[in-house]
Amino acid sequence: AFLREGEEVKTPPRRPPDLSGRPLPEIPSDVWRQDIRGAQVYLETHRGCLGGCGFCQVPCFFGRRVRSRPPEEIEKEVKAFMERGVRRISFFGGTSTHYGRDGEGDFIDLLERVSKLLGPKNVSVPDLRVDEADREVLEALKRYTIGFLIFGIESGSTRMLRKMRKGITVEQIWEGVEKAREVGLEVGGAFIVGYPGETEEDYLETKEMVEELMLDEYTISLADPLPGTPLAEEVCRLPEEENPVFQKEEGKWGRLGLTVAEARALDLMLTASCARSRPILLTDGFYRRLVEEVKRQGEEVRANTRDLKRLLGFSGTVFREKSRRK
Ligand code: SF4
């Protein structure tokens, strides 16, 4: 919307453009110096995601209709990066396996093409949904990539998976991990703690899952209300005293001055450092780094939450007053 001579003009929503025919990006000559989770470059293969996870910005920004880039154009871009010295590339674009769902390409064919250019040891496809892990895809990942993937698991609690709108079940998580292991892939898992409404029982189910899955790698984060997501909307309406990211921890981690969400993140990180294929030695220094990490995440999420509430005009108190007036 904008003003024209004092009059408000609203433009109707536009259909997002197709991604074919876009020019090569401006590639800095020192791009090869980058190192983001092991890759020098993240390559956008498509936009849009068929999933609708409540914490994720991909569907909000790019919609739930998949738009894939033609494979020839992706190959051309890979070659352009290689000319600038890039050797390690990761796929990026929401859930990687959705590439080609619009009929514009095929995920396994694309993997093969990029792998031929760079070699499988230099291609990674980090993020995958457990319900996308069919045998053919997993075997292709084993053949054409570094052989490691991260499943977006998020929670071991059925109730929280539903609340997060994740669209997967605990059984699918187990099946996905087992199938990936069967073809010889290493498996990491991404988890979220401190989601609004997460109870101690929900958290303990997640912890139990981590203890039993014994994955190769973990990413553990506090629920971060990214603008535009259903999570942000919910968090904006939630009084701080009911939000685990703000609630003071009263249990065993309380002496560290943590919030409930931070305490769960710390507890899960410590569990994950032991419950993994290659355990991490628990030293004082490692423990201190984890405490600093969860506090840093907590501060960041609280600041984001307060900014959102300020910008959107919500606050826990105002909301409760409005509710009482109804
Ligand atoms: S978390 Fe992954 S599967 Fe869920 S909406 Fe985002 S990109 Fe899609």
Boltz pocket constraint, residues with backbone or C-beta under 6 A from the ligand:
constraints:
  - pocket:
      binder: B
      contacts: [[A, 49], [A, 50], [A, 51], [A, 52], [A, 53], [A, 56], [A, 57], [A, 58], [A, 59], [A, 93], [A, 94], [A, 95], [A, 129], [A, 152], [A, 166]]
      max_distance: 6.0
